[in-house]
Amino acid sequence: MKKIKKVLKISRIIVVIWILLWFIPVKFAIQKEDIDYEKEFYIVYFWDFTTDFKSSKCYITGGKDNFQIYELITAELSGKDPRNEIINVICENAQFVIYGTLEQNDDNNYILHSDKWELFETKGLRSINLRDALTIGEYSKVNRISPFMETFSYIVIILSVLFALLENILKKSRKKSRK
């Protein structure tokens, strides 16, 4: 009985830590005044109606020379890419500052070579986490184990309830046997 209690207690702690990963911010969005204006940068967002968001289009909406471009520039992103690091729902609803260089190839297509990216601004996608920030749970690598952890959480909750019911039944039967 004590071993089961200990295992359930440790499992509950793991579940609580997992849940906290979705609420504790680890990377905040930068403001206009936080941008490194000495480096070349571009303000971008990603959007596409295809099911493969990793291949979505990169739209440049501004840059170092002109903070707001009125004609969107579509570019292919190479190098550091936020779509490879954070979950799609964040990429779909945020703007990013991409530090790097923009070049135009022979076919008149733009390629943005990224050295670094920063979360710039979200479009109010989160109902619980109202800050413009990324949590550990929003990174793709952590999110890949999410289905396993969700199942594990359900199992821990069900086992905890069943074990508590079993303990109550055993306590009642002990009290009756003492009388």
Backbone as JSON Lines, residues from 0, in Angstrom:
{"i":0,"aa":"M","n":[0.82,-1.21,0.0],"ca":[0.0,0.0,0.0],"c":[0.86,1.27,0.0]}
{"i":1,"aa":"K","n":[1.93,1.25,0.81],"ca":[2.79,2.43,0.9],"c":[3.53,2.67,-0.42]}
{"i":2,"aa":"K","n":[3.91,1.58,-1.08],"ca":[4.6,1.73,-2.37],"c":[3.67,2.34,-3.41]}
{"i":3,"aa":"I","n":[2.42,1.91,-3.41],"ca":[1.44,2.46,-4.35],"c":[1.23,3.93,-4.08]}
{"i":4,"aa":"K","n":[1.13,4.3,-2.79],"ca":[0.96,5.71,-2.44],"c":[2.14,6.55,-2.93]}
{"i":5,"aa":"K","n":[3.35,6.01,-2.74],"ca":[4.54,6.73,-3.15],"c":[4.59,6.92,-4.67]}
{"i":6,"aa":"V","n":[4.28,5.86,-5.41],"ca":[4.27,5.93,-6.87],"c":[3.22,6.95,-7.35]}
{"i":7,"aa":"L","n":[2.03,6.92,-6.75],"ca":[0.99,7.88,-7.14],"c":[1.39,9.3,-6.79]}
{"i":8,"aa":"K","n":[2.04,9.49,-5.66],"ca":[2.48,10.83,-5.27],"c":[3.5,11.38,-6.27]}
{"i":9,"aa":"I","n":[4.48,10.55,-6.64],"ca":[5.48,10.96,-7.62],"c":[4.83,11.23,-8.97]}
{"i":10,"aa":"S","n":[3.89,10.4,-9.36],"ca":[3.18,10.59,-10.63],"c":[2.4,11.89,-10.63]}
{"i":11,"aa":"R","n":[1.75,12.2,-9.52],"ca":[1.0,13.47,-9.42],"c":[1.94,14.66,-9.56]}
{"i":12,"aa":"I","n":[3.11,14.57,-8.95],"ca":[4.09,15.65,-9.05],"c":[4.52,15.84,-10.5]}
{"i":13,"aa":"I","n":[4.75,14.74,-11.21],"ca":[5.13,14.82,-12.63],"c":[4.02,15.49,-13.43]}
{"i":14,"aa":"V","n":[2.76,15.14,-13.17],"ca":[1.63,15.73,-13.89],"c":[1.54,17.23,-13.6]}
{"i":15,"aa":"V","n":[1.71,17.63,-12.35],"ca":[1.65,19.06,-11.99],"c":[2.77,19.83,-12.69]}
{"i":16,"aa":"I","n":[3.96,19.25,-12.7],"ca":[5.09,19.91,-13.39],"c":[4.77,20.05,-14.87]}
{"i":17,"aa":"W","n":[4.22,18.99,-15.47],"ca":[3.86,19.05,-16.9],"c":[2.85,20.15,-17.17]}
{"i":18,"aa":"I","n":[1.86,20.27,-16.32],"ca":[0.84,21.32,-16.49],"c":[1.47,22.7,-16.36]}
{"i":19,"aa":"L","n":[2.38,22.85,-15.41],"ca":[3.04,24.15,-15.21],"c":[3.87,24.57,-16.42]}
{"i":20,"aa":"L","n":[4.39,23.6,-17.17],"ca":[5.18,23.93,-18.35],"c":[4.39,24.74,-19.37]}
{"i":21,"aa":"W","n":[3.08,24.66,-19.31],"ca":[2.22,25.38,-20.26],"c":[1.85,26.78,-19.77]}
{"i":22,"aa":"F","n":[2.28,27.14,-18.55],"ca":[1.9,28.44,-18.0],"c":[3.07,29.33,-17.62]}
{"i":23,"aa":"I","n":[4.25,28.76,-17.45],"ca":[5.4,29.56,-17.02],"c":[6.12,30.09,-18.26]}
{"i":24,"aa":"P","n":[6.17,31.41,-18.43],"ca":[6.82,31.97,-19.62],"c":[8.34,31.82,-19.55]}
{"i":25,"aa":"V","n":[8.95,31.51,-20.68],"ca":[10.41,31.39,-20.74],"c":[11.02,32.36,-21.75]}
{"i":26,"aa":"K","n":[10.22,32.88,-22.66],"ca":[10.73,33.82,-23.65],"c":[9.64,34.85,-23.94]}
{"i":27,"aa":"F","n":[9.93,36.1,-23.64],"ca":[8.95,37.17,-23.83],"c":[9.11,37.82,-25.2]}
{"i":28,"aa":"A","n":[8.01,38.35,-25.7],"ca":[8.04,39.08,-26.97],"c":[8.81,40.37,-26.77]}
{"i":29,"aa":"I","n":[9.58,40.72,-27.79],"ca":[10.33,41.97,-27.68],"c":[9.47,43.13,-28.16]}
{"i":30,"aa":"Q","n":[9.77,44.3,-27.66],"ca":[9.08,45.52,-28.04],"c":[9.92,46.24,-29.11]}
{"i":31,"aa":"K","n":[9.35,47.24,-29.73],"ca":[10.08,47.99,-30.78],"c":[11.4,48.53,-30.26]}
{"i":32,"aa":"E","n":[11.4,49.01,-29.02],"ca":[12.63,49.6,-28.47],"c":[13.68,48.54,-28.11]}
{"i":33,"aa":"D","n":[13.29,47.26,-28.06],"ca":[14.24,46.19,-27.74],"c":[14.94,45.61,-28.97]}
{"i":34,"aa":"I","n":[14.48,45.98,-30.15],"ca":[15.07,45.46,-31.38],"c":[16.48,46.02,-31.54]}
{"i":35,"aa":"D","n":[17.4,45.19,-31.98],"ca":[18.78,45.6,-32.23],"c":[18.83,46.29,-33.59]}
{"i":36,"aa":"Y","n":[18.75,47.61,-33.58],"ca":[18.7,48.39,-34.82],"c":[20.05,48.47,-35.54]}
{"i":37,"aa":"E","n":[21.09,47.97,-34.91],"ca":[22.39,47.96,-35.57],"c":[22.51,46.79,-36.54]}
{"i":38,"aa":"K","n":[21.67,45.78,-36.37],"ca":[21.67,44.62,-37.26],"c":[20.54,44.76,-38.28]}
{"i":39,"aa":"E","n":[20.69,44.07,-39.39],"ca":[19.62,44.02,-40.39],"c":[18.52,43.1,-39.85]}
{"i":40,"aa":"F","n":[17.28,43.56,-39.9],"ca":[16.17,42.74,-39.4],"c":[14.93,42.96,-40.25]}
{"i":41,"aa":"Y","n":[14.0,42.0,-40.14],"ca":[12.73,42.07,-40.86],"c":[11.62,41.61,-39.93]}
{"i":42,"aa":"I","n":[10.47,42.25,-40.05],"ca":[9.28,41.84,-39.31],"c":[8.5,40.91,-40.24]}
{"i":43,"aa":"V","n":[8.21,39.69,-39.77],"ca":[7.54,38.71,-40.62],"c":[6.38,38.05,-39.89]}
{"i":44,"aa":"Y","n":[5.49,37.49,-40.67],"ca":[4.49,36.55,-40.15],"c":[4.35,35.43,-41.15]}
{"i":45,"aa":"F","n":[3.81,34.32,-40.7],"ca":[3.66,33.13,-41.53],"c":[2.18,32.85,-41.72]}
{"i":46,"aa":"W","n":[1.83,32.51,-42.95],"ca":[0.43,32.17,-43.2],"c":[0.31,31.33,-44.45]}
{"i":47,"aa":"D","n":[-0.53,30.33,-44.37],"ca":[-0.81,29.5,-45.53],"c":[-2.04,28.67,-45.19]}
{"i":48,"aa":"F","n":[-2.81,28.31,-46.18],"ca":[-4.0,27.51,-45.96],"c":[-3.76,26.03,-46.16]}
{"i":49,"aa":"T","n":[-2.5,25.63,-46.34],"ca":[-2.21,24.21,-46.53],"c":[-2.17,23.52,-45.17]}
{"i":50,"aa":"T","n":[-2.18,22.2,-45.2],"ca":[-2.14,21.45,-43.94],"c":[-0.72,21.34,-43.4]}
{"i":51,"aa":"D","n":[0.3,21.55,-44.22],"ca":[1.68,21.48,-43.77],"c":[2.16,22.88,-43.45]}
{"i":52,"aa":"F","n":[2.02,23.28,-42.19],"ca":[2.35,24.65,-41.82],"c":[3.85,24.93,-41.92]}
{"i":53,"aa":"K","n":[4.67,23.9,-41.82],"ca":[6.13,24.09,-41.91],"c":[6.53,24.65,-43.27]}
{"i":54,"aa":"S","n":[5.7,24.46,-44.29],"ca":[6.01,24.99,-45.61],"c":[5.2,26.25,-45.92]}
{"i":55,"aa":"S","n":[4.64,26.87,-44.9],"ca":[3.82,28.07,-45.11],"c":[4.68,29.22,-45.62]}
{"i":56,"aa":"K","n":[4.02,30.2,-46.17],"ca":[4.72,31.35,-46.73],"c":[5.16,32.3,-45.62]}
{"i":57,"aa":"C","n":[6.27,32.94,-45.87],"ca":[6.82,33.94,-44.96],"c":[6.55,35.31,-45.59]}
{"i":58,"aa":"Y","n":[5.82,36.15,-44.87],"ca":[5.48,37.49,-45.38],"c":[6.25,38.53,-44.59]}
{"i":59,"aa":"I","n":[6.99,39.37,-45.3],"ca":[7.74,40.44,-44.66],"c":[6.84,41.67,-44.61]}
{"i":60,"aa":"T","n":[6.63,42.18,-43.41],"ca":[5.75,43.35,-43.24],"c":[6.52,44.61,-42.86]}
{"i":61,"aa":"G","n":[7.82,44.47,-42.62],"ca":[8.62,45.63,-42.25],"c":[10.07,45.24,-42.11]}
{"i":62,"aa":"G","n":[10.89,46.24,-41.89],"ca":[12.31,45.98,-41.74],"c":[13.03,47.14,-41.1]}
{"i":63,"aa":"K","n":[14.34,47.07,-41.12],"ca":[15.17,48.09,-40.48],"c":[14.96,49.46,-41.13]}
{"i":64,"aa":"D","n":[14.92,49.49,-42.44],"ca":[14.8,50.76,-43.15],"c":[13.38,51.31,-43.14]}
{"i":65,"aa":"N","n":[12.4,50.44,-43.16],"ca":[11.0,50.85,-43.19],"c":[10.22,49.91,-42.29]}
{"i":66,"aa":"F","n":[9.86,50.4,-41.11],"ca":[9.26,49.52,-40.1],"c":[7.93,48.93,-40.55]}
{"i":67,"aa":"Q","n":[7.22,49.61,-41.42],"ca":[5.96,49.07,-41.94],"c":[5.95,49.21,-43.45]}
{"i":68,"aa":"I","n":[5.98,48.08,-44.14],"ca":[5.91,48.06,-45.6],"c":[4.44,47.88,-45.98]}
{"i":69,"aa":"Y","n":[3.97,48.68,-46.91],"ca":[2.56,48.6,-47.27],"c":[2.28,47.53,-48.32]}
{"i":70,"aa":"E","n":[3.31,47.1,-49.01],"ca":[3.17,45.99,-49.95],"c":[3.93,44.81,-49.37]}
{"i":71,"aa":"L","n":[3.23,43.73,-49.07],"ca":[3.87,42.57,-48.46],"c":[4.85,41.92,-49.43]}
{"i":72,"aa":"I","n":[5.96,41.49,-48.87],"ca":[6.96,40.76,-49.65],"c":[6.91,39.31,-49.2]}
{"i":73,"aa":"T","n":[6.72,38.41,-50.15],"ca":[6.74,36.98,-49.85],"c":[8.16,36.48,-50.01]}
{"i":74,"aa":"A","n":[8.65,35.77,-49.0],"ca":[10.03,35.28,-49.06],"c":[10.11,33.84,-48.57]}
{"i":75,"aa":"E","n":[11.14,33.17,-49.0],"ca":[11.45,31.85,-48.48],"c":[12.43,32.06,-47.33]}
{"i":76,"aa":"L","n":[12.21,31.38,-46.23],"ca":[13.07,31.56,-45.05],"c":[14.07,30.43,-44.98]}
{"i":77,"aa":"S","n":[15.34,30.79,-44.82],"ca":[16.38,29.78,-44.63],"c":[17.14,30.12,-43.36]}
{"i":78,"aa":"G","n":[17.71,29.12,-42.72],"ca":[18.44,29.34,-41.48],"c":[17.54,29.12,-40.28]}
{"i":79,"aa":"K","n":[17.71,29.92,-39.25],"ca":[16.91,29.8,-38.03],"c":[15.45,30.12,-38.34]}
{"i":80,"aa":"D","n":[14.56,29.18,-38.03],"ca":[13.16,29.31,-38.4],"c":[12.28,29.01,-37.18]}
{"i":81,"aa":"P","n":[11.45,29.96,-36.74],"ca":[10.59,29.69,-35.57],"c":[9.62,28.54,-35.8]}
{"i":82,"aa":"R","n":[9.26,28.27,-37.05],"ca":[8.33,27.16,-37.34],"c":[8.93,25.81,-36.98]}
{"i":83,"aa":"N","n":[10.25,25.74,-36.9],"ca":[10.91,24.5,-36.52],"c":[11.06,24.36,-35.01]}
{"i":84,"aa":"E","n":[10.82,25.44,-34.29],"ca":[11.07,25.43,-32.85],"c":[9.83,25.55,-31.98]}
{"i":85,"aa":"I","n":[8.8,26.21,-32.48],"ca":[7.6,26.38,-31.67],"c":[6.38,25.83,-32.4]}
{"i":86,"aa":"I","n":[5.31,25.61,-31.66],"ca":[4.13,24.96,-32.23],"c":[3.43,25.87,-33.24]}
{"i":87,"aa":"N","n":[2.72,25.25,-34.15],"ca":[2.1,25.97,-35.27],"c":[1.12,27.05,-34.84]}
{"i":88,"aa":"V","n":[0.33,26.8,-33.81],"ca":[-0.69,27.78,-33.43],"c":[-0.05,29.11,-33.01]}
{"i":89,"aa":"I","n":[1.15,29.06,-32.48],"ca":[1.85,30.3,-32.13],"c":[2.34,30.98,-33.4]}
{"i":90,"aa":"C","n":[2.94,30.21,-34.29],"ca":[3.45,30.78,-35.55],"c":[2.34,31.41,-36.38]}
{"i":91,"aa":"E","n":[1.15,30.81,-36.35],"ca":[0.03,31.34,-37.12],"c":[-0.49,32.66,-36.58]}
{"i":92,"aa":"N","n":[-0.27,32.92,-35.3],"ca":[-0.87,34.08,-34.65],"c":[0.13,35.06,-34.09]}
{"i":93,"aa":"A","n":[1.32,35.08,-34.64],"ca":[2.34,35.98,-34.1],"c":[3.17,36.58,-35.22]}
{"i":94,"aa":"Q","n":[3.83,37.64,-34.86],"ca":[4.82,38.23,-35.75],"c":[6.19,38.01,-35.12]}
{"i":95,"aa":"F","n":[7.2,37.97,-35.96],"ca":[8.54,37.71,-35.5],"c":[9.49,38.74,-36.06]}
{"i":96,"aa":"V","n":[10.54,39.03,-35.31],"ca":[11.66,39.82,-35.82],"c":[12.7,38.79,-36.24]}
{"i":97,"aa":"I","n":[13.05,38.82,-37.49],"ca":[14.06,37.9,-38.02],"c":[15.3,38.73,-38.34]}
{"i":98,"aa":"Y","n":[16.4,38.41,-37.67],"ca":[17.68,39.06,-37.96],"c":[18.37,38.25,-39.05]}
{"i":99,"aa":"G","n":[18.79,38.92,-40.1],"ca":[19.46,38.24,-41.2],"c":[19.49,39.12,-42.43]}
{"i":100,"aa":"T","n":[19.74,38.49,-43.56],"ca":[19.85,39.23,-44.82],"c":[18.8,38.76,-45.81]}
{"i":101,"aa":"L","n":[18.37,39.69,-46.63],"ca":[17.37,39.41,-47.67],"c":[18.05,39.51,-49.02]}
{"i":102,"aa":"E","n":[17.84,38.5,-49.83],"ca":[18.4,38.55,-51.18],"c":[17.33,38.16,-52.18]}
{"i":103,"aa":"Q","n":[17.52,38.6,-53.39],"ca":[16.6,38.27,-54.47],"c":[17.36,37.4,-55.47]}
{"i":104,"aa":"N","n":[16.8,36.23,-55.79],"ca":[17.51,35.32,-56.71],"c":[17.2,35.68,-58.17]}
{"i":105,"aa":"D","n":[17.7,34.87,-59.08],"ca":[17.54,35.14,-60.52],"c":[16.08,35.09,-60.97]}
{"i":106,"aa":"D","n":[15.24,34.35,-60.26],"ca":[13.82,34.24,-60.62],"c":[12.97,35.33,-59.97]}
{"i":107,"aa":"N","n":[13.6,36.35,-59.4],"ca":[12.93,37.45,-58.69],"c":[12.18,36.98,-57.45]}
{"i":108,"aa":"N","n":[12.59,35.86,-56.86],"ca":[12.03,35.41,-55.59],"c":[12.96,35.86,-54.47]}
{"i":109,"aa":"Y","n":[12.37,36.19,-53.33],"ca":[13.16,36.65,-52.19],"c":[13.49,35.48,-51.27]}
{"i":110,"aa":"I","n":[14.71,35.51,-50.73],"ca":[15.14,34.53,-49.75],"c":[15.65,35.31,-48.54]}
{"i":111,"aa":"L","n":[15.08,35.02,-47.39],"ca":[15.49,35.66,-46.14],"c":[16.37,34.67,-45.38]}
{"i":112,"aa":"H","n":[17.66,35.0,-45.27],"ca":[18.61,34.15,-44.56],"c":[18.61,34.58,-43.09]}
{"i":113,"aa":"S","n":[18.09,33.73,-42.24],"ca":[17.89,34.07,-40.84],"c":[19.05,33.62,-39.97]}
{"i":114,"aa":"D","n":[19.53,34.55,-39.13],"ca":[20.57,34.23,-38.15],"c":[19.94,34.01,-36.77]}
{"i":115,"aa":"K","n":[18.84,34.7,-36.51],"ca":[18.2,34.67,-35.19],"c":[16.77,35.16,-35.34]}
{"i":116,"aa":"W","n":[15.87,34.68,-34.48],"ca":[14.5,35.16,-34.5],"c":[14.07,35.5,-33.08]}
{"i":117,"aa":"E","n":[13.13,36.42,-32.98],"ca":[12.53,36.82,-31.71],"c":[11.02,36.92,-31.9]}
{"i":118,"aa":"L","n":[10.26,36.52,-30.9],"ca":[8.82,36.74,-30.91],"c":[8.59,38.24,-30.8]}
{"i":119,"aa":"F","n":[7.81,38.78,-31.71],"ca":[7.6,40.23,-31.71],"c":[6.24,40.61,-31.17]}
{"i":120,"aa":"E","n":[5.23,39.97,-31.64],"ca":[3.89,40.4,-31.26],"c":[2.92,39.27,-31.56]}
{"i":121,"aa":"T","n":[2.01,39.01,-30.64],"ca":[0.98,38.01,-30.89],"c":[-0.33,38.72,-31.19]}
{"i":122,"aa":"K","n":[-1.29,37.97,-31.68],"ca":[-2.59,38.54,-32.02],"c":[-3.65,38.09,-31.02]}
{"i":123,"aa":"G","n":[-3.28,38.0,-29.74],"ca":[-4.23,37.65,-28.7],"c":[-4.75,36.24,-28.78]}
{"i":124,"aa":"L","n":[-3.89,35.29,-29.11],"ca":[-4.37,33.93,-29.29],"c":[-4.59,33.19,-27.99]}
{"i":125,"aa":"R","n":[-3.89,33.54,-26.96],"ca":[-3.99,32.77,-25.72],"c":[-5.04,33.36,-24.8]}
{"i":126,"aa":"S","n":[-5.89,32.51,-24.3],"ca":[-6.91,33.0,-23.38],"c":[-6.4,32.94,-21.94]}
{"i":127,"aa":"I","n":[-5.51,32.0,-21.64],"ca":[-5.02,31.87,-20.27],"c":[-3.74,32.68,-20.09]}
{"i":128,"aa":"N","n":[-2.78,32.51,-20.97],"ca":[-1.52,33.22,-20.89],"c":[-1.64,34.51,-21.7]}
{"i":129,"aa":"L","n":[-2.02,35.59,-21.04],"ca":[-2.29,36.84,-21.75],"c":[-1.03,37.61,-22.08]}
{"i":130,"aa":"R","n":[0.09,37.23,-21.51],"ca":[1.35,37.91,-21.82],"c":[1.79,37.53,-23.22]}
{"i":131,"aa":"D","n":[2.57,38.39,-23.82],"ca":[3.2,38.04,-25.09],"c":[4.47,37.28,-24.76]}
{"i":132,"aa":"A","n":[4.31,35.98,-24.56],"ca":[5.44,35.16,-24.14],"c":[5.27,33.74,-24.64]}
{"i":133,"aa":"L","n":[6.37,33.03,-24.68],"ca":[6.35,31.61,-25.01],"c":[6.6,30.82,-23.73]}
{"i":134,"aa":"T","n":[5.88,29.73,-23.59],"ca":[6.11,28.84,-22.46],"c":[6.89,27.62,-22.96]}
{"i":135,"aa":"I","n":[7.41,26.84,-22.04],"ca":[8.16,25.64,-22.42],"c":[7.27,24.71,-23.23]}
{"i":136,"aa":"G","n":[6.01,24.61,-22.86],"ca":[5.09,23.71,-23.54],"c":[4.8,24.1,-24.98]}
{"i":137,"aa":"E","n":[5.12,25.32,-25.36],"ca":[4.84,25.78,-26.72],"c":[6.0,25.52,-27.69]}
{"i":138,"aa":"Y","n":[7.06,24.97,-27.19],"ca":[8.16,24.58,-28.06],"c":[7.87,23.21,-28.65]}
{"i":139,"aa":"S","n":[8.18,23.03,-29.91],"ca":[7.85,21.8,-30.65],"c":[8.41,20.54,-30.01]}
{"i":140,"aa":"K","n":[9.63,20.6,-29.52],"ca":[10.25,19.41,-28.95],"c":[9.48,18.92,-27.73]}
{"i":141,"aa":"V","n":[9.02,19.84,-26.91],"ca":[8.24,19.47,-25.73],"c":[6.85,19.01,-26.16]}
{"i":142,"aa":"N","n":[6.29,19.66,-27.15],"ca":[4.93,19.35,-27.6],"c":[4.83,17.96,-28.22]}
{"i":143,"aa":"R","n":[5.95,17.43,-28.72],"ca":[5.92,16.09,-29.32],"c":[5.57,15.01,-28.3]}
{"i":144,"aa":"I","n":[5.92,15.22,-27.04],"ca":[5.58,14.21,-26.02],"c":[4.24,14.51,-25.36]}
{"i":145,"aa":"S","n":[3.58,15.55,-25.81],"ca":[2.31,15.94,-25.23],"c":[1.24,14.85,-25.25]}
{"i":146,"aa":"P","n":[1.03,14.12,-26.35],"ca":[0.0,13.06,-26.33],"c":[0.3,11.99,-25.27]}
{"i":147,"aa":"F","n":[1.56,11.63,-25.12],"ca":[1.93,10.66,-24.09],"c":[1.62,11.21,-22.7]}
{"i":148,"aa":"M","n":[2.01,12.47,-22.47],"ca":[1.8,13.07,-21.14],"c":[0.32,13.26,-20.85]}
{"i":149,"aa":"E","n":[-0.47,13.55,-21.86],"ca":[-1.91,13.69,-21.65],"c":[-2.51,12.35,-21.21]}
{"i":150,"aa":"T","n":[-2.13,11.28,-21.88],"ca":[-2.6,9.95,-21.51],"c":[-2.12,9.58,-20.11]}
{"i":151,"aa":"F","n":[-0.84,9.87,-19.84],"ca":[-0.27,9.59,-18.52],"c":[-1.04,10.35,-17.43]}
{"i":152,"aa":"S","n":[-1.41,11.61,-17.71],"ca":[-2.15,12.42,-16.74],"c":[-3.51,11.8,-16.44]}
{"i":153,"aa":"Y","n":[-4.22,11.36,-17.47],"ca":[-5.52,10.72,-17.26],"c":[-5.39,9.46,-16.43]}
{"i":154,"aa":"I","n":[-4.37,8.66,-16.74],"ca":[-4.17,7.42,-15.98],"c":[-3.88,7.73,-14.52]}
{"i":155,"aa":"V","n":[-3.02,8.72,-14.26],"ca":[-2.68,9.09,-12.88],"c":[-3.92,9.57,-12.13]}
{"i":156,"aa":"I","n":[-4.73,10.38,-12.78],"ca":[-5.95,10.89,-12.13],"c":[-6.91,9.74,-11.82]}
{"i":157,"aa":"I","n":[-7.13,8.87,-12.77],"ca":[-8.04,7.73,-12.57],"c":[-7.52,6.82,-11.47]}
{"i":158,"aa":"L","n":[-6.22,6.5,-11.51],"ca":[-5.65,5.64,-10.48],"c":[-5.7,6.29,-9.1]}
{"i":159,"aa":"S","n":[-5.49,7.6,-9.04],"ca":[-5.57,8.32,-7.76],"c":[-6.96,8.23,-7.17]}
{"i":160,"aa":"V","n":[-7.97,8.42,-8.0],"ca":[-9.36,8.34,-7.53],"c":[-9.69,6.92,-7.09]}
{"i":161,"aa":"L","n":[-9.31,5.95,-7.9],"ca":[-9.58,4.55,-7.55],"c":[-8.85,4.15,-6.27]}
{"i":162,"aa":"F","n":[-7.62,4.59,-6.12],"ca":[-6.86,4.26,-4.91],"c":[-7.48,4.93,-3.68]}
{"i":163,"aa":"A","n":[-7.94,6.17,-3.82],"ca":[-8.59,6.85,-2.7],"c":[-9.88,6.12,-2.31]}
{"i":164,"aa":"L","n":[-10.65,5.68,-3.31],"ca":[-11.87,4.91,-3.01],"c":[-11.53,3.59,-2.32]}
{"i":165,"aa":"L","n":[-10.51,2.92,-2.78],"ca":[-10.07,1.66,-2.17],"c":[-9.63,1.87,-0.73]}
{"i":166,"aa":"E","n":[-8.9,2.95,-0.49],"ca":[-8.49,3.26,0.89],"c":[-9.69,3.49,1.8]}
{"i":167,"aa":"N","n":[-10.67,4.23,1.3],"ca":[-11.88,4.49,2.1],"c":[-12.62,3.19,2.41]}
{"i":168,"aa":"I","n":[-12.73,2.32,1.43],"ca":[-13.41,1.03,1.65],"c":[-12.65,0.2,2.68]}
{"i":169,"aa":"L","n":[-11.34,0.17,2.57],"ca":[-10.53,-0.58,3.54],"c":[-10.63,0.0,4.95]}
{"i":170,"aa":"K","n":[-10.64,1.33,5.07],"ca":[-10.8,1.96,6.39],"c":[-12.14,1.6,7.01]}
{"i":171,"aa":"K","n":[-13.19,1.64,6.21],"ca":[-14.53,1.3,6.72],"c":[-14.6,-0.16,7.14]}
{"i":172,"aa":"S","n":[-13.99,-1.04,6.35],"ca":[-14.04,-2.47,6.7],"c":[-13.2,-2.74,7.96]}
{"i":173,"aa":"R","n":[-12.11,-2.02,8.18],"ca":[-11.31,-2.16,9.39],"c":[-12.1,-1.7,10.62]}
{"i":174,"aa":"K","n":[-12.8,-0.57,10.47],"ca":[-13.61,-0.04,11.59],"c":[-14.7,-1.06,11.96]}
{"i":175,"aa":"K","n":[-15.34,-1.67,10.96],"ca":[-16.4,-2.64,11.22],"c":[-15.84,-3.9,11.89]}
{"i":176,"aa":"S","n":[-14.65,-4.31,11.48],"ca":[-14.07,-5.52,12.05],"c":[-13.6,-5.3,13.49]}
{"i":177,"aa":"R","n":[-13.27,-4.08,13.87],"ca":[-12.86,-3.75,15.24],"c":[-14.05,-3.76,16.18]}
{"i":178,"aa":"K","n":[-15.23,-3.49,15.69],"ca":[-16.42,-3.4,16.54],"c":[-16.86,-4.73,16.89]}
